[in-house]
Amino acid sequence: MASRNDLTDDSFIELTGVRWLEASMKKMVSSRAQRGTFTLFALAAALSCWAGAVPAQSVAGDAIAASLTGAPGDAARGRAIVANRQVGLCLLCHTAPIAEECFQGNLAPSLAGAGSRWSEGQLRLRIVDAARLNADTIMPPYYRTDGLQRVARSFSGKTVLTAGQIEDVVAYLASLKD
């Protein structure tokens, strides 16, 4: 596979994907600073995944109170999304109480006990667009399409997760009380 230096920015973003992320993670060094730099790069590449157009959300304070779909999500599907390294990529940065998944991240807060720390609305906003709470976050916006940089033309205007997937992840995280 071609290296990043061999490609233009657009072709690099087109090329990147989970296989590249997995291979790069294996090459990643142990320095926390270097992991942080790589994670920023990997998360930008993860944004090349897509789900669809984004309707407006009503943000009140630090939460999006209303479900994006009008229905509750499914915690089992949410757990699968969190664990799946080809969909959510959550475990790239977070640890979660998913014992069968090796090589979980340590750059972001543990997801264990997330349901005790945040309401469903607060979890929803953090997943939709954590930058609304912290402009310096390295967490990608999973349900935002505007203001993004280095997104391939073929993925422009598309989200990383669907509204239903967001609700499934919210349901799973809200269930993590310990």
Backbone bond lengths (Angstrom), bond angles and torsions (degrees), N, CA, C in turn:
res aa  C-N    CA-C-N  psi(-1)  N-CA   C-N-CA  omega(-1)  CA-C   N-CA-C  phi
1 M - - - 1.455 - - 1.526 108.33 -
2 A 1.308 117.13 143.59 1.456 121.91 179.35 1.519 110.24 -68.08
3 S 1.323 114.96 149.45 1.465 118.49 177.97 1.515 109.57 -86.43
4 R 1.322 115.86 169.21 1.455 121.74 -179.72 1.512 110.69 -58.68
5 N 1.334 118.18 -37.66 1.456 121.86 -177.58 1.528 112.99 -68.74
6 D 1.315 116.99 -19.46 1.462 121.31 -178.41 1.522 113.24 -85.11
7 L 1.320 118.18 -4.81 1.451 120.83 -170.63 1.514 111.73 -124.97
8 T 1.316 116.03 155.43 1.458 119.94 171.12 1.511 108.49 -75.33
9 D 1.321 117.82 164.64 1.462 120.71 -178.93 1.518 111.90 -56.34
10 D 1.347 117.72 -46.42 1.462 120.38 -177.97 1.516 111.89 -64.92
11 S 1.338 117.12 -44.12 1.458 117.92 -178.69 1.519 110.74 -70.71
12 F 1.325 117.22 -30.12 1.457 119.59 177.33 1.521 110.54 -64.78
13 I 1.329 116.55 -46.22 1.460 119.34 179.76 1.526 109.47 -64.22
14 E 1.329 118.28 -38.54 1.465 120.83 177.30 1.528 110.41 -61.56
15 L 1.347 117.68 -38.14 1.451 122.31 -175.80 1.523 112.18 -76.03
16 T 1.318 116.48 -35.63 1.458 119.31 -173.29 1.504 111.57 -63.57
17 G 1.285 114.79 152.60 1.449 121.97 179.52 1.504 109.07 -179.54
18 V 1.272 115.70 -167.99 1.452 120.03 -173.83 1.520 111.71 -63.77
19 R 1.338 118.03 -41.71 1.463 118.66 -179.64 1.522 110.66 -60.42
20 W 1.326 116.88 -41.71 1.459 119.64 177.53 1.516 110.04 -63.91
21 L 1.347 117.07 -42.07 1.463 120.49 179.57 1.520 110.91 -61.54
22 E 1.325 116.55 -43.72 1.457 119.74 -179.72 1.524 111.00 -63.43
23 A 1.322 117.07 -44.69 1.463 120.01 179.35 1.523 110.93 -64.07
24 S 1.306 116.50 -41.25 1.458 120.25 -179.64 1.520 111.81 -67.87
25 M 1.334 116.91 -36.33 1.462 119.64 178.22 1.524 110.48 -61.75
26 K 1.320 117.50 -37.26 1.457 120.82 179.23 1.525 111.03 -65.04
27 K 1.341 116.80 -30.60 1.460 121.41 -179.20 1.521 112.56 -86.24
28 M 1.323 116.29 -11.01 1.453 121.00 -174.04 1.529 110.99 -62.69
29 V 1.315 116.66 139.59 1.458 121.54 179.37 1.516 110.43 -85.73
30 S 1.325 116.36 171.94 1.463 119.87 -172.57 1.523 114.14 -84.71
31 S 1.290 120.52 -11.80 1.465 121.86 -178.61 1.524 110.86 -62.49
32 R 1.326 117.55 127.57 1.461 122.01 -179.25 1.522 110.95 -59.42
33 A 1.325 118.46 -40.74 1.467 121.18 179.54 1.523 110.39 -62.76
34 Q 1.327 117.35 -41.92 1.453 119.56 179.93 1.525 110.49 -70.20
35 R 1.340 117.88 -35.86 1.463 119.84 175.77 1.517 110.25 -62.40
36 G 1.331 116.73 -40.21 1.462 120.46 179.49 1.513 111.36 -62.32
37 T 1.332 117.30 -43.91 1.460 121.11 178.30 1.517 110.23 -63.19
38 F 1.328 116.78 -44.41 1.455 119.56 179.30 1.522 110.83 -63.44
39 T 1.321 116.42 -41.26 1.459 119.87 -177.78 1.515 111.05 -60.85
40 L 1.327 117.41 -41.93 1.464 119.68 176.54 1.522 110.25 -57.37
41 F 1.315 115.92 -44.41 1.452 121.41 -179.51 1.526 110.77 -65.92
42 A 1.341 116.50 -43.30 1.459 120.97 -178.83 1.524 110.92 -66.08
43 L 1.317 116.93 -38.65 1.458 119.44 179.72 1.524 110.68 -67.77
44 A 1.316 117.42 -36.00 1.466 119.66 175.54 1.529 109.49 -62.30
45 A 1.318 116.44 -40.32 1.465 120.17 177.66 1.520 110.70 -66.27
46 A 1.320 116.96 -36.69 1.462 120.19 -179.69 1.522 111.47 -62.86
47 L 1.323 116.63 -26.84 1.457 119.69 179.34 1.519 112.46 -66.81
48 S 1.325 116.83 -9.59 1.454 118.52 177.26 1.533 111.32 -74.80
49 C 1.338 117.90 -10.01 1.463 121.24 171.15 1.523 107.08 -71.33
50 W 1.340 118.40 158.21 1.463 117.61 -177.28 1.514 111.78 -144.95
51 A 1.339 113.94 161.04 1.457 119.09 179.23 1.521 113.63 -139.36
52 G 1.311 121.50 -33.68 1.448 121.42 179.13 1.511 113.28 149.93
53 A 1.322 116.76 -178.06 1.456 122.74 -177.06 1.524 111.02 -69.85
54 V 1.344 115.76 154.68 1.458 121.66 -173.16 1.517 111.39 -113.82
55 P 1.342 117.83 117.87 1.461 119.55 171.50 1.527 109.06 -77.06
56 A 1.310 117.70 160.93 1.459 122.22 -179.42 1.521 110.11 -66.57
57 Q 1.329 115.76 144.96 1.457 121.42 175.44 1.517 108.18 -112.91
58 S 1.306 116.24 148.81 1.451 121.85 178.29 1.526 108.85 -95.35
59 V 1.340 115.61 106.82 1.457 121.51 179.79 1.523 108.05 -94.33
60 A 1.330 115.93 126.80 1.462 121.74 176.32 1.517 107.25 -124.85
61 G 1.332 116.55 110.07 1.456 120.78 -177.65 1.511 110.50 67.17
62 D 1.331 115.99 -117.73 1.468 120.15 -178.47 1.528 111.65 -110.99
63 A 1.346 116.41 31.71 1.468 118.90 -175.35 1.522 112.03 -150.52
64 I 1.314 114.47 157.31 1.464 123.36 165.76 1.527 103.84 -112.83
65 A 1.311 116.21 98.95 1.464 121.14 -171.86 1.523 113.26 -66.90
66 A 1.315 117.25 -40.05 1.470 120.70 -174.37 1.526 111.58 -84.46
67 S 1.308 115.14 141.92 1.461 121.40 174.23 1.529 109.36 -58.67
68 L 1.309 116.74 143.31 1.469 120.76 178.45 1.524 111.63 -71.27
69 T 1.324 116.56 -20.80 1.463 121.41 -177.61 1.518 112.74 -108.87
70 G 1.324 117.11 -12.08 1.454 120.67 -174.68 1.514 112.98 84.86
71 A 1.322 116.26 1.88 1.466 121.37 -179.64 1.524 109.20 -137.42
72 P 1.316 117.33 153.18 1.466 118.92 177.40 1.519 111.12 -69.29
73 G 1.329 115.27 153.14 1.454 120.28 177.69 1.517 111.65 -83.55
74 D 1.319 115.69 176.06 1.450 123.19 179.60 1.529 108.58 -107.70
75 A 1.343 117.00 117.12 1.462 121.52 -175.57 1.529 112.54 -61.63
76 A 1.315 118.38 -36.21 1.468 121.00 -180.00 1.530 110.57 -65.29
77 R 1.328 116.55 -42.94 1.473 119.37 176.50 1.526 110.27 -66.22
78 G 1.338 117.11 -37.32 1.457 121.22 178.15 1.516 111.92 -62.55
79 R 1.318 116.77 -41.95 1.470 120.56 177.24 1.524 110.06 -60.87
80 A 1.324 116.33 -41.95 1.465 120.52 179.42 1.527 111.07 -63.13
81 I 1.318 117.73 -38.24 1.469 121.38 178.52 1.528 110.18 -66.84
82 V 1.327 116.71 -45.07 1.467 120.63 179.18 1.524 110.42 -60.73
83 A 1.316 117.49 -41.29 1.464 122.10 -177.58 1.523 113.05 -76.51
84 N 1.317 117.93 -24.92 1.461 122.41 -174.17 1.526 111.15 -76.71
85 R 1.297 116.63 118.87 1.467 121.99 -178.32 1.530 112.21 -81.67
86 Q 1.320 116.72 3.76 1.450 120.16 176.47 1.519 112.06 -112.67
87 V 1.316 117.54 -0.29 1.464 120.56 -178.81 1.520 109.90 -119.51
88 G 1.315 117.27 -76.59 1.459 120.64 -174.54 1.515 114.84 -83.98
89 L 1.314 116.98 -31.23 1.467 122.79 -176.15 1.529 112.61 58.97
90 C 1.318 117.80 23.19 1.469 121.87 -177.58 1.518 111.92 -60.28
91 L 1.345 116.45 -39.65 1.459 120.33 -174.66 1.522 112.72 -76.86
92 L 1.308 117.42 -0.43 1.459 120.43 172.68 1.528 109.27 -65.72
93 C 1.324 117.03 -36.69 1.465 121.92 -177.91 1.524 113.54 -114.47
94 H 1.335 117.52 -33.64 1.465 122.27 -174.83 1.524 111.24 -99.71
95 T 1.337 115.18 156.80 1.460 120.83 164.28 1.524 106.00 -101.17
96 A 1.310 115.39 152.80 1.467 120.39 179.54 1.519 108.34 -145.24
97 P 1.313 117.61 156.96 1.468 120.18 178.28 1.528 110.94 -75.36
98 I 1.321 114.52 63.22 1.462 122.44 178.66 1.522 105.40 -126.99
99 A 1.329 116.15 83.98 1.461 122.94 -169.75 1.527 113.74 -58.70
100 E 1.323 117.10 -31.74 1.470 118.97 -176.97 1.525 113.62 -73.89
101 E 1.327 117.60 -10.65 1.466 121.09 179.59 1.523 110.66 -95.34
102 C 1.316 115.70 116.25 1.469 121.76 178.13 1.522 109.60 -85.73
103 F 1.294 115.99 166.48 1.464 123.01 173.02 1.531 112.45 57.63
104 Q 1.308 115.64 55.57 1.452 120.45 176.20 1.524 109.16 -86.45
105 G 1.328 115.90 153.90 1.458 121.43 -174.77 1.516 113.62 -75.14
106 N 1.338 113.92 167.18 1.460 120.31 176.50 1.529 111.50 -139.52
107 L 1.320 116.70 21.12 1.469 121.22 179.69 1.524 112.89 -91.22
108 A 1.308 116.76 -17.23 1.460 121.83 -175.19 1.527 108.77 -129.43
109 P 1.323 117.52 168.73 1.470 119.82 -178.50 1.526 112.38 -59.34
110 S 1.317 114.73 148.13 1.459 120.20 173.39 1.527 108.80 -63.28
111 L 1.315 115.89 144.60 1.459 120.24 177.62 1.528 111.90 -85.15
112 A 1.334 117.13 -11.09 1.460 120.59 176.84 1.529 108.60 -60.66
113 G 1.306 117.04 130.70 1.455 121.14 179.69 1.517 114.76 76.93
114 A 1.321 118.19 10.70 1.473 120.94 -178.28 1.523 111.64 -58.35
115 G 1.318 117.11 -36.26 1.460 121.11 -179.89 1.516 113.12 -68.81
116 S 1.322 117.48 -19.96 1.465 121.68 175.62 1.522 111.85 -86.30
117 R 1.318 116.29 -26.89 1.470 120.84 -176.56 1.516 113.67 -88.80
118 W 1.342 117.28 -31.65 1.457 120.92 -174.62 1.524 110.43 -134.04
119 S 1.314 115.80 150.12 1.471 121.58 174.45 1.531 108.92 -76.59
120 E 1.325 116.86 169.87 1.470 119.93 176.58 1.520 110.53 -59.73
121 G 1.324 117.70 -41.05 1.462 121.14 178.90 1.516 112.53 -63.53
122 Q 1.327 116.86 -40.17 1.462 120.60 178.21 1.528 110.64 -67.62
123 L 1.322 117.34 -40.91 1.464 120.55 176.17 1.523 110.33 -62.04
124 R 1.330 116.40 -43.93 1.459 121.82 -178.33 1.536 110.38 -57.98
125 L 1.336 118.29 -47.33 1.462 120.54 -179.40 1.521 110.96 -64.69
126 R 1.322 117.67 -39.43 1.468 120.37 179.68 1.525 111.47 -62.85
127 I 1.310 117.29 -33.61 1.464 120.42 179.15 1.526 110.32 -80.98
128 V 1.314 117.22 -44.29 1.466 121.34 -179.15 1.526 110.33 -59.45
129 D 1.329 117.10 -50.65 1.464 120.85 -177.12 1.524 110.37 -165.44
130 A 1.323 116.87 86.62 1.464 122.42 -177.88 1.523 112.25 -62.08
131 A 1.328 117.68 -21.55 1.466 120.58 -179.82 1.527 112.12 -66.27
132 R 1.323 117.86 -17.97 1.468 119.54 175.72 1.524 111.03 -68.26
133 L 1.323 116.77 -21.12 1.459 121.89 178.83 1.529 111.85 -101.59
134 N 1.319 116.60 -31.91 1.458 122.22 -177.92 1.529 108.25 -145.84
135 A 1.316 115.84 104.45 1.469 120.66 -176.24 1.529 112.47 -61.85
136 D 1.320 118.22 -21.28 1.467 121.98 -177.80 1.525 113.43 -96.08
137 T 1.317 117.73 8.91 1.471 120.16 -178.08 1.522 111.55 -62.64
138 I 1.329 115.69 150.99 1.464 119.79 173.20 1.528 110.89 -98.08
139 M 1.337 116.45 -2.37 1.467 120.23 179.16 1.525 109.51 -73.67
140 P 1.318 116.19 129.88 1.466 118.66 -179.69 1.530 111.31 -72.60
141 P 1.317 116.92 154.33 1.467 119.95 173.98 1.532 108.83 -80.23
142 Y 1.302 116.60 113.28 1.460 120.21 -176.14 1.524 113.56 -81.11
143 Y 1.324 116.91 -11.24 1.467 119.09 -178.56 1.528 110.26 -143.26
144 R 1.304 115.93 45.66 1.461 122.01 175.89 1.520 107.37 -135.43
145 T 1.324 116.36 144.42 1.459 119.58 -179.97 1.523 113.25 -121.81
146 D 1.323 118.07 -16.21 1.459 119.28 -176.95 1.526 110.99 -95.43
147 G 1.329 116.26 152.49 1.452 122.13 175.74 1.521 115.15 74.00
148 L 1.319 118.73 12.44 1.461 121.73 179.43 1.524 110.24 -87.18
149 Q 1.314 116.59 152.04 1.454 121.53 179.72 1.520 109.90 -118.31
150 R 1.317 115.87 153.73 1.467 123.38 175.90 1.527 112.62 58.27
151 V 1.310 116.25 41.21 1.462 121.45 176.51 1.529 107.06 -103.20
152 A 1.306 116.52 127.56 1.460 120.60 179.49 1.526 110.16 -58.43
153 R 1.318 116.16 146.15 1.467 120.34 -178.68 1.525 112.36 -54.17
154 S 1.314 117.10 -37.61 1.467 119.70 -178.01 1.530 113.03 -68.25
155 F 1.327 117.96 -15.60 1.465 121.47 179.34 1.517 112.35 -110.24
156 S 1.306 117.28 -0.66 1.460 121.62 179.93 1.527 110.32 -61.08
157 G 1.329 116.61 134.49 1.452 121.03 178.91 1.516 114.35 81.51
158 K 1.314 118.09 7.61 1.458 122.19 -178.99 1.529 109.63 -117.23
159 T 1.312 116.60 147.60 1.457 121.18 -179.33 1.522 111.57 -93.30
160 V 1.332 115.77 164.17 1.457 120.42 178.06 1.525 110.20 -73.81
161 L 1.330 116.80 -45.64 1.468 122.17 178.20 1.527 109.98 -119.05
162 T 1.312 116.61 153.71 1.463 121.18 174.80 1.525 109.08 -78.22
163 A 1.325 116.66 167.19 1.461 121.07 176.30 1.528 110.25 -59.69
164 G 1.319 117.23 -40.73 1.465 120.98 178.42 1.516 112.22 -63.36
165 Q 1.333 116.55 -41.23 1.465 119.97 177.66 1.529 111.07 -64.93
166 I 1.332 116.86 -39.70 1.469 120.48 176.66 1.522 108.81 -58.39
167 E 1.324 117.53 -47.32 1.458 121.15 -178.80 1.526 111.75 -64.15
168 D 1.327 117.34 -35.85 1.465 120.34 176.94 1.529 110.48 -64.76
169 V 1.321 117.37 -43.85 1.471 120.98 178.90 1.529 110.06 -64.99
170 V 1.328 117.51 -41.75 1.470 120.81 176.97 1.527 109.62 -58.70
171 A 1.332 117.69 -44.76 1.469 120.85 -179.19 1.532 110.31 -61.99
172 Y 1.324 117.00 -41.89 1.467 120.13 178.90 1.527 110.67 -65.05
173 L 1.313 117.17 -50.56 1.470 119.90 -177.55 1.533 111.26 -63.26
174 A 1.316 117.43 -37.82 1.471 120.81 178.19 1.532 111.50 -64.69
175 S 1.324 116.78 -25.28 1.467 120.26 179.84 1.528 112.49 -79.34
176 L 1.318 117.25 -12.63 1.474 121.67 -178.60 1.524 108.95 -85.01
177 K 1.317 116.26 90.77 1.472 121.46 -175.24 1.537 112.46 -96.04
178 D 1.311 119.93 -19.40 1.471 121.96 -176.77 1.508 111.67 -99.92
